[in-house]
Amino acid sequence: MSMLASLVRAYERLPEKPPIGYSTEKIGFCVGLTPDGSVAEVIDLRADDKKRSPRFILVPQAVKRTAGIAPNFLWDKTAYVLGVTAGAGKRTAEEHAKFRERHLELLSGEDDAGLSALARFLENWTPQAFVPPLWPEAMLDQNLVFRLAGERGFLHDRPAAQALWARSGAEGAADPQICLVTGHSAPVARLHPSVKGVGVRSPRVPAWFPSTSMPLLPMGTNRATMPPCRKRRPLPTRRR
């Protein structure tokens, strides 16, 4: 068995590994919606400790943000979801507009009660409606999720939401190919998630090693589509 195949098997044995396309994120609040998109309740999901720590919840995988504006699917911080933030928020209006635009586009034509409720909420919501006590100030800049009032599960856990997330992730992907590691047929990803810690400086890491990390690219990727990287310094020669 190859090293890559062994790594795949080791990952599959992890007890709490997130499914592909999902990640565990810190979520502070949940907004309960009625079928017509009205807000029924705002639930504080944080722990009862002194720090009021957010809960770790499995959600659709977080986007990688650099300088651009990119909303998450069915969850995000209040600047994106509600258009409100605790600070000045120079791009808050743009972030909320992008979240609203993307979700109304994705949810268009969906007949699921929960997804339809979110679409109606986004159509009618204005940041000026963020007023205590329904909307607590402690909610600002926290990540939040949605649920349909009277139900225990979150909106992103609904089968219709998961199916929509899978379809949206498959858009723009290449034709299915056979994986050389698992033997399964699946669309080929253009970019893979970034490897954490690659750019971290350490006394054991040579000074010439690049400190910027980048996502792994699949074999056969055109070099013209690869992100630019810095030139490495030549290896120092040892003196005898």
C-alpha positions in Angstrom: 0.0 0.0 0.0 1.3 3.4 -0.9 2.0 6.2 1.6 -0.9 8.3 0.2 -3.3 5.3 0.5 -2.2 4.8 4.1 -2.9 8.4 4.9 -6.4 8.1 3.4 -7.1 5.1 5.5 -5.8 6.8 8.6 -8.0 9.8 8.0 -11.0 7.6 7.5 -10.4 6.0 10.9 -10.5 9.4 12.8 -13.5 9.3 15.1 -14.7 12.9 14.6 -13.4 13.8 11.1 -15.5 16.3 9.2 -17.0 15.0 5.9 -15.5 16.3 2.7 -16.9 19.8 2.1 -17.5 20.5 5.8 -15.5 22.0 8.6 -15.9 22.5 12.4 -16.2 26.2 13.2 -16.9 28.4 16.2 -20.6 29.4 16.2 -22.0 31.8 18.8 -25.7 32.3 17.9 -28.6 30.7 16.1 -31.5 32.6 14.4 -34.8 30.8 14.5 -37.0 31.6 11.5 -40.7 31.0 10.9 -41.8 29.6 7.5 -42.6 33.2 6.3 -39.0 34.4 7.1 -39.9 36.2 10.3 -37.5 36.0 13.3 -39.0 33.8 16.0 -36.0 33.8 18.3 -32.3 34.4 18.7 -30.6 31.6 20.6 -27.3 32.1 22.4 -25.2 28.9 21.7 -22.2 30.0 23.7 -21.0 28.0 26.7 -21.8 29.2 30.3 -18.2 29.6 31.2 -16.6 33.0 32.1 -15.4 33.5 28.5 -18.7 32.6 26.9 -16.9 30.5 24.4 -18.7 29.7 21.1 -19.6 26.2 20.3 -17.8 24.1 17.7 -20.4 23.1 15.1 -20.1 21.2 11.8 -21.0 23.6 9.0 -20.4 23.8 5.2 -16.7 24.3 4.8 -15.4 27.8 5.4 -14.2 29.8 2.5 -10.5 31.0 2.5 -10.6 34.8 2.6 -7.7 36.9 1.6 -8.4 40.4 0.3 -11.7 39.6 -1.4 -15.3 39.3 -0.2 -16.5 35.7 0.0 -19.6 34.6 2.0 -20.0 31.2 3.6 -22.9 29.0 2.9 -25.8 29.2 5.4 -23.6 30.6 8.1 -21.2 33.4 8.7 -20.3 36.4 11.0 -22.8 39.1 11.5 -21.2 41.5 9.1 -22.0 39.1 6.2 -25.3 37.7 7.4 -26.9 40.8 9.0 -24.8 43.7 7.8 -23.8 44.8 11.3 -20.5 44.8 13.1 -19.1 46.1 16.4 -16.4 48.2 14.7 -16.4 50.7 11.9 -16.9 48.1 9.2 -15.7 49.7 6.0 -16.9 46.8 3.9 -19.8 45.6 5.9 -22.4 46.8 3.4 -20.6 45.1 0.6 -20.1 41.9 2.6 -23.8 41.7 3.5 -24.8 42.4 -0.1 -22.6 39.6 -1.4 -24.0 37.2 1.2 -27.6 38.2 0.3 -27.0 38.0 -3.5 -25.3 34.6 -3.4 -27.9 33.0 -1.2 -30.9 34.4 -3.1 -29.3 33.0 -6.2 -28.7 29.6 -4.7 -32.0 29.3 -3.0 -34.0 30.4 -6.0 -36.4 27.6 -6.9 -35.8 25.6 -3.7 -39.1 24.3 -2.2 -37.7 23.2 1.2 -39.4 25.0 4.0 -36.2 25.9 5.8 -34.4 27.2 2.7 -37.5 29.2 1.6 -37.7 30.8 5.1 -34.1 32.0 4.8 -34.7 33.4 1.3 -37.7 35.4 2.6 -35.7 36.6 5.6 -32.9 37.9 3.4 -35.3 39.6 1.0 -36.9 41.6 3.9 -34.0 42.1 6.3 -32.4 45.5 6.9 -29.4 46.1 9.2 -31.5 48.8 10.9 -33.7 46.1 12.4 -30.8 44.9 14.6 -32.1 46.3 17.8 -31.9 44.9 21.4 -33.3 43.0 23.2 -34.2 40.6 20.4 -30.8 41.1 18.8 -28.2 41.3 21.7 -25.1 43.4 21.3 -23.0 40.3 22.3 -24.0 38.8 19.0 -21.9 41.3 17.0 -19.0 39.8 15.0 -20.0 36.3 16.2 -20.6 33.5 13.7 -24.3 32.5 13.4 -26.4 29.8 11.9 -30.1 29.4 11.2 -32.8 26.9 12.1 -36.5 26.6 11.4 -38.5 27.5 14.5 -39.7 24.4 16.4 -37.0 22.1 15.0 -33.8 21.0 16.7 -31.5 20.7 13.6 -29.9 23.6 12.0 -30.7 24.8 8.5 -27.5 23.5 7.0 -28.2 20.0 8.4 -31.4 19.7 6.3 -31.1 17.1 3.5 -32.2 19.8 0.9 -29.4 22.1 2.2 -26.8 19.4 2.0 -27.9 18.5 -1.5 -27.7 22.1 -2.6 -24.3 22.5 -1.1 -23.1 19.4 -2.9 -24.4 20.7 -6.2 -22.9 24.1 -5.7 -19.5 22.6 -4.9 -19.6 20.5 -8.1 -20.2 23.5 -10.4 -17.1 24.3 -12.4 -15.4 21.0 -11.5 -13.7 18.9 -14.1 -15.2 15.7 -15.5 -15.1 12.7 -13.0 -11.8 10.8 -13.0 -10.6 7.7 -11.2 -8.6 8.5 -8.1 -5.2 6.8 -8.2 -5.3 6.5 -4.4 -8.8 5.3 -3.5 -10.0 4.0 -6.9 -13.2 6.0 -6.6 -14.7 8.1 -9.4 -15.1 11.8 -8.6 -14.7 15.3 -10.1 -11.1 16.5 -10.1 -10.6 19.5 -7.8 -8.6 22.3 -9.4 -7.2 23.4 -6.0 -6.9 21.4 -2.7 -7.2 22.9 0.8 -4.1 24.7 2.0 -1.8 22.7 4.3 -1.7 24.4 7.7 1.6 25.3 9.3 3.6 25.2 6.0 4.5 28.9 6.4 5.2 28.9 10.1 8.7 30.0 11.0 10.7 27.6 13.3 14.3 27.4 14.4 14.5 24.1 12.5 13.2 25.7 9.2 16.0 27.1 7.0 15.8 30.9 6.3 15.6 30.2 2.6 12.4 28.1 2.9 9.3 30.1 1.7 7.1 31.4 4.5 4.0 31.7 2.4 1.7 28.7 2.1 -0.4 27.8 -0.9 -3.0 25.1 -1.7 -1.8 21.9 -3.2 -2.5 21.5 -6.9 -3.4 18.2 -8.6 -1.1 16.5 -11.1 -1.4 17.9 -14.6 -2.4 21.4 -13.6 -1.3 24.0 -16.0 1.5 26.1 -14.6 -0.2 29.2 -15.9 -3.0 28.8 -13.5 -0.8 28.2 -10.5 -0.5 31.0 -7.9 2.8 32.9 -8.0 5.5 31.9 -5.5 8.7 33.5 -4.4 12.0 32.2 -5.8 13.9 30.1 -3.3 17.5 30.9 -2.4 20.1 28.4 -3.3 21.1 25.9 -0.7 24.1 26.9 1.3 27.2 24.9 0.5 29.0 23.1 3.4 32.6 24.0 4.0 34.9 21.0 4.5 
